[in-house]
Each structure stands twice: as structure tokens, then as C-alpha cells.
Amino acid sequence: MLDVTVIEDPETAAVSLDPVRAGLLAELAAGPASAAMLAGKVGLPRQKVNYHLKALERHGLVELAGERRKGNVTERLMRATAASYVISPLALASVQPDPDRFRDQLSARWLLALGARLVRDVGSLITGAAKARKRLATFALDGEVRFASAADRAAFVEELAAGVGALIRKYDAPGAEGGRDHRIVVAVHPTLKPTGGDVPRPVPAPEPNP
């Protein structure tokens, strides 16, 4: 089972978003189960669970984990193909965000468009690498910082932009034979903290000093 996989196909995305099928995926991400086992957990007849499982299997969201005999019946044990799923903007290709339409480094919506492109591109790279049976070279950095003031946040962003820009100018080799282009995305945004449920809430940004 993969830790996370990206859904690029519109029909597969629609299948995964069905509430019943999403619930079955969640159950099967926890471990293999048969239609009969799942029926009691989700409160549906076994035949209906089988119907939904077949739809999930057709789209590669679940797979056969094994079979077992129960009386005169052979039960198919299914499992999710991944622990979690991300829907790529390619599933809505005609209306996917395009950060090249505008550029505003202080716009949250532009940041969202960059994030969507990141999901789309990395998802496609993962798919291509898996088909070629090659490793994909990536790097990610994640951290949190508490700014004492809005002025500190602005100073941090300025230094960050200058530092990353200097590194790009230092290592950029546009004419290098055999080189490969890499995209760099750096983001700063308020941290989300849970409210006690699954939906996080934004932490208010610090007010500027008078």
C-alpha cells in the first residue's frame, strides 16, 4: 500500500468523492476486509457494498488482498491501494488554477494556485517514475516560526527572498548540457490549528506594532 497517491482521472475522482465509497476507502485503508465485514460497519447490505467495491476496484482505488473460505462461500478480501488520496487539478483540467495568469507574491489565491500546480506536477512525476520504475529525486522542507510582529514577518520574507534568489543565481546553469530544470516553491502562510474536530481554523496574524 502506498502512503499517498494522486488521482488524475475525472471519473476516478468522482468515484472517490462519493460519500459511501469514501467511507469504504477509509475502512480499507485501515486493513483488508470483505464485503460482508464492511456491510456491518457502514450499515449497508452486502450486495450494495459489493457494487461499490467493484466500482472502486475498476478505478484502481482498491485491490484484491486475498481470499478466504467461509462455509460454502469464498470471500474476497479487499484493501485500499493507498493510505490517503489527493485529487490533482488535472481532474478538472479545463478550470485548473494557473499561477501564470497573474503573479502576486502577497496573494493567498496565487499561493493556492502555486500549491495546485505543485500537486499536479509532482503527481504526474510520480506516475511517470512509477511506470518507468525509477526513483524520483525531490526535496521538501517544512517548519513553523512565530513572528513577534508583522514587521518581523516582513523582514523574514525579504531575507528569505534574497537568500533563495542568491542561491538560484549561483546554481542556475541554463546552458548546461545534460542538465535538468527544477522548480522551486517557497511559501509562508499562517499556521492552521485544529478546533477539536477535523476542520482547522486560521491563527490570527500578529498585528503591527504601533
PLY file of the C-alpha trace (Angstrom):
ply
format ascii 1.0
element vertex 210
property float x
property float y
property float z
element edge 209
property int vertex1
property int vertex2
end_header
0.00 0.00 0.00
1.27 3.44 -0.93
1.30 6.20 1.69
-0.36 8.65 -0.69
-1.39 8.57 -4.33
-2.66 11.25 -6.71
-5.92 10.89 -8.62
-5.69 12.50 -12.06
-8.65 10.92 -13.87
-12.00 12.82 -13.57
-14.08 9.63 -13.33
-11.83 8.20 -10.63
-12.08 11.47 -8.72
-15.88 11.33 -8.91
-15.88 7.73 -7.66
-13.64 8.59 -4.72
-15.77 11.57 -3.70
-18.95 9.54 -3.34
-19.62 9.56 0.44
-20.29 5.81 0.66
-17.23 4.89 -1.38
-15.06 7.35 0.52
-16.20 5.64 3.72
-15.30 2.23 2.30
-11.88 3.54 1.28
-11.30 4.76 4.82
-12.20 1.34 6.22
-9.98 -0.48 3.73
-7.07 1.86 4.38
-7.09 0.50 7.94
-6.81 -3.10 6.74
-8.22 -5.73 4.35
-11.89 -6.61 4.67
-14.60 -8.46 2.78
-17.93 -7.05 1.63
-19.65 -8.89 4.46
-17.28 -7.42 7.04
-17.75 -3.93 5.63
-21.53 -4.22 5.45
-21.86 -4.24 9.22
-19.50 -1.29 9.61
-21.14 1.02 7.07
-24.72 -0.11 7.60
-25.42 -1.31 4.05
-26.44 -4.68 2.59
-23.54 -6.82 1.42
-24.78 -6.65 -2.21
-24.62 -2.84 -2.20
-21.16 -2.90 -0.63
-20.05 -5.32 -3.37
-21.41 -2.92 -6.01
-19.39 -0.02 -4.60
-16.28 -2.15 -4.16
-16.39 -3.17 -7.82
-16.56 0.49 -8.84
-13.58 1.30 -6.62
-11.65 -1.68 -7.99
-12.33 -0.70 -11.62
-10.70 2.65 -10.96
-7.69 1.25 -9.12
-8.65 2.59 -5.70
-8.89 -0.84 -4.08
-7.29 -4.16 -4.92
-7.56 -7.83 -4.00
-5.59 -8.64 -0.86
-6.55 -12.32 -0.70
-9.39 -14.79 -0.45
-10.78 -16.93 2.33
-13.36 -19.68 2.63
-16.36 -19.06 4.87
-18.66 -22.06 4.78
-19.52 -22.70 1.15
-18.60 -19.16 0.11
-15.24 -17.76 -0.96
-14.88 -14.19 0.29
-12.67 -11.67 -1.47
-10.63 -9.57 0.93
-10.06 -6.09 -0.48
-7.67 -3.36 0.58
-7.12 0.26 -0.39
-4.27 0.88 -2.81
-3.12 3.85 -0.70
-3.48 5.14 2.85
-4.61 8.52 1.50
-5.52 10.13 -1.80
-5.03 13.57 -3.34
-7.10 14.78 -6.28
-4.94 16.50 -8.88
-6.12 19.67 -10.66
-5.82 17.54 -13.82
-9.16 16.02 -12.79
-10.62 19.46 -13.61
-8.18 20.26 -16.38
-10.26 22.92 -18.13
-10.62 25.02 -14.96
-7.45 24.15 -13.06
-5.61 27.06 -11.40
-2.88 28.66 -13.49
-0.34 30.74 -11.49
1.00 32.16 -14.76
-2.22 34.14 -15.28
-1.10 36.61 -12.67
1.77 36.98 -10.25
1.29 38.47 -6.80
3.64 37.21 -4.12
1.37 38.60 -1.39
-1.80 36.99 -2.74
-3.17 33.96 -0.88
-5.01 32.94 -4.04
-1.78 32.98 -6.05
-0.23 30.81 -3.31
-3.17 28.44 -3.70
-2.61 28.32 -7.48
1.07 27.51 -6.87
0.07 24.74 -4.48
-2.34 23.30 -7.02
0.37 23.30 -9.68
2.71 21.58 -7.22
0.16 18.79 -6.65
-0.43 18.46 -10.39
3.24 18.38 -11.41
4.52 16.15 -8.61
1.58 13.81 -9.11
2.42 13.46 -12.81
6.10 12.96 -11.99
5.24 10.20 -9.51
3.06 8.49 -12.12
5.80 8.70 -14.73
8.51 7.49 -12.37
6.37 4.53 -11.28
5.77 3.49 -14.89
9.49 3.79 -15.67
10.36 2.08 -12.37
12.72 4.90 -11.50
13.22 6.89 -8.33
12.11 10.49 -8.31
14.58 12.98 -6.83
12.70 15.51 -4.69
13.26 17.56 -1.55
10.87 19.31 0.81
11.36 21.50 3.86
8.60 22.09 6.39
8.72 24.13 9.58
6.97 26.73 11.69
8.05 30.09 13.03
6.27 32.51 15.37
6.78 36.13 14.42
6.69 38.71 17.20
5.24 41.31 14.84
4.14 41.97 11.29
7.38 43.92 10.80
9.39 40.81 11.72
7.35 38.75 9.29
8.02 41.24 6.50
11.74 41.28 7.30
11.84 37.47 7.30
10.15 37.32 3.89
12.59 39.88 2.49
15.63 37.95 3.76
14.14 34.66 2.57
13.54 36.01 -0.93
17.05 37.48 -1.08
18.67 34.25 0.14
16.75 31.95 -2.19
17.28 34.35 -5.09
21.03 34.35 -4.46
21.11 30.54 -4.45
19.16 30.40 -7.71
21.57 32.83 -9.37
24.54 30.88 -8.03
23.50 27.46 -9.26
21.39 28.25 -12.31
23.12 26.89 -15.42
20.72 27.39 -18.32
23.26 26.25 -20.92
24.48 23.14 -19.11
24.43 20.11 -21.41
22.59 17.24 -19.75
21.21 19.50 -17.02
17.61 19.32 -15.85
15.30 22.15 -14.86
13.86 22.12 -11.34
11.04 24.22 -9.94
11.45 25.88 -6.54
8.42 26.89 -4.49
8.77 28.62 -1.12
5.66 29.55 0.86
4.89 31.42 4.07
1.37 31.38 5.50
-0.36 31.47 8.90
-0.45 28.12 10.68
-3.78 26.31 10.91
-4.69 24.85 14.28
-7.48 22.31 14.88
-10.64 23.41 16.66
-11.17 19.99 18.23
-12.63 18.43 15.08
-11.18 17.76 11.69
-11.57 21.33 10.38
-8.67 23.63 11.29
-9.05 27.34 11.84
-6.60 30.07 10.86
-4.46 31.61 13.56
-4.83 35.41 13.51
-1.75 37.15 12.13
0.16 39.34 14.60
-0.80 42.99 14.47
1.88 45.52 13.54
3.49 47.40 16.37
2.22 50.98 16.79
0 1
1 2
2 3
3 4
4 5
5 6
6 7
7 8
8 9
9 10
10 11
11 12
12 13
13 14
14 15
15 16
16 17
17 18
18 19
19 20
20 21
21 22
22 23
23 24
24 25
25 26
26 27
27 28
28 29
29 30
30 31
31 32
32 33
33 34
34 35
35 36
36 37
37 38
38 39
39 40
40 41
41 42
42 43
43 44
44 45
45 46
46 47
47 48
48 49
49 50
50 51
51 52
52 53
53 54
54 55
55 56
56 57
57 58
58 59
59 60
60 61
61 62
62 63
63 64
64 65
65 66
66 67
67 68
68 69
69 70
70 71
71 72
72 73
73 74
74 75
75 76
76 77
77 78
78 79
79 80
80 81
81 82
82 83
83 84
84 85
85 86
86 87
87 88
88 89
89 90
90 91
91 92
92 93
93 94
94 95
95 96
96 97
97 98
98 99
99 100
100 101
101 102
102 103
103 104
104 105
105 106
106 107
107 108
108 109
109 110
110 111
111 112
112 113
113 114
114 115
115 116
116 117
117 118
118 119
119 120
120 121
121 122
122 123
123 124
124 125
125 126
126 127
127 128
128 129
129 130
130 131
131 132
132 133
133 134
134 135
135 136
136 137
137 138
138 139
139 140
140 141
141 142
142 143
143 144
144 145
145 146
146 147
147 148
148 149
149 150
150 151
151 152
152 153
153 154
154 155
155 156
156 157
157 158
158 159
159 160
160 161
161 162
162 163
163 164
164 165
165 166
166 167
167 168
168 169
169 170
170 171
171 172
172 173
173 174
174 175
175 176
176 177
177 178
178 179
179 180
180 181
181 182
182 183
183 184
184 185
185 186
186 187
187 188
188 189
189 190
190 191
191 192
192 193
193 194
194 195
195 196
196 197
197 198
198 199
199 200
200 201
201 202
202 203
203 204
204 205
205 206
206 207
207 208
208 209
